[in-house]
Amino acid sequence: MNQADAIRTSGLTKTFGDLAAVNGLDLEVRVGEIFGFLGPNGAGKSTTIRMLLDQIRATSGTAQVLGLDIRDGSLEIRRRIGYLPGDLALYPKLTGRQTLTYFARLRGGVSPAYVDELAERLGADLTRKVGEYSTGNRQKIGLIQAFMHKPELLVLDEPNAGLDPLVQQTFHEMLREVRDDGRTVFLSSHTLSEVERVADRVGIIRHGRLVVVERVDELKRTAVRRLDFEFAAPVPTDLFAQVEQVHDADIDGVHARVSYDGSVNPVLQAAMTHEVVNLSSRDADLEEIFLTYYRDTTTPEVAASTGADHVR
Ligand SMILES: Nc1ncnc2c1ncn2[C@@H]1O[C@H](COP(=O)(O)OP(=O)(O)OP(=O)(O)O)[C@@H](O)[C@H]1O
């Protein structure tokens, strides 16, 4: 194992009956990076995390977290990481403060002053009973307990749930500080915009398989680009149908919005068969590349029966 890997999985697989929730996952998360684990609902993100934390057993494959085998080293792994589960269960009769004190006692080595600092930064109300909390405040308690012992690795399952934009900003600052400290963040999300803002690299998972791992800046560089045309007269709706580089062409009379990748020349050549009066291009948009990987929204079962499981 590479010393620089905080998480490494090899052929990690979990099946539930006929369903391969996670299918042959090969993943490397490096020490000191913020890694975004991105995929729509049901893609296999939580199942992966639960295997890494030994909450469920892999059907096959192996994995190490902080160099430790996920089965043999599970106790030490839990001690050394901070974890925010997707379905955080809290005792409703305790206040936020009592809840955090309880977690801190279980862990040991937590500075109360640091807990206060985190609570203040996130604007968490620790005085009320957890049962009376909003989703956002519950999430803040979950984040504080994950961060409070300054773990080497943070594993966060959908951490943004219920956080308002200002708190999200603070939370992202906290993630960057963890990275600047040489520690690692593994962040699962189905929201591209969240991951795009904060992650160094992303892995996109779909139907239990990793379809791409890439640096965010590189994804942006190679992402789908957009040209908006205005023509002198209405153009046929299939004007770009033969252009291989074109992903989508939305043509409405004299206006055409075209997304493409690769060379722009064939796109322009097709457009120039008509009189162009205006042309604007837009920067690469990660949302579009994300959609490229998710173009097929059919379920695995349907995809298997129609053979429509194409990832571009
Ligand atoms: N205990 C289980 N028994 C049966 N199927 C399960 C179980 N846990 C998860 N699954 C299925 O495995 C697939 C992956 O689920 P998982 O929760 O890992 O997805 P996810 O990417 O985390 O999505 P979400 O954001 O909705 O939590 C889904 O089809 C889910 O229904």
The ligand as a Gaussian input file, in Angstrom:
#p B3LYP/6-31G(d) Opt

LIG

0 1
 N      -29.403000      -3.214000       3.594000
 C      -29.764000      -3.175000       2.316000
 N      -30.545000      -4.134000       1.782000
 C      -30.892000      -4.126000       0.487000
 N      -30.526000      -3.161000      -0.396000
 C      -29.755000      -2.167000       0.073000
 C      -29.331000      -2.111000       1.448000
 N      -28.574000      -1.005000       1.612000
 C      -28.523000      -0.384000       0.415000
 N      -29.226000      -1.070000      -0.510000
 C      -29.371000      -0.732000      -1.932000
 O      -28.081000      -0.544000      -2.469000
 C      -28.063000       0.530000      -3.406000
 C      -27.040000       1.531000      -2.999000
 O      -27.496000       2.199000      -1.837000
 P      -26.629000       3.307000      -1.083000
 O      -27.396000       3.700000       0.135000
 O      -25.247000       2.843000      -0.930000
 O      -26.666000       4.487000      -2.153000
 P      -26.166000       5.974000      -1.988000
 O      -25.304000       6.259000      -3.163000
 O      -25.583000       6.175000      -0.646000
 O      -27.497000       6.794000      -2.151000
 P      -28.228000       7.770000      -1.131000
 O      -27.645000       9.103000      -1.404000
 O      -29.655000       7.644000      -1.551000
 O      -27.967000       7.239000       0.251000
 C      -29.484000       1.065000      -3.451000
 O      -30.148000       0.470000      -4.546000
 C      -30.067000       0.598000      -2.133000
 O      -31.467000       0.430000      -2.246000

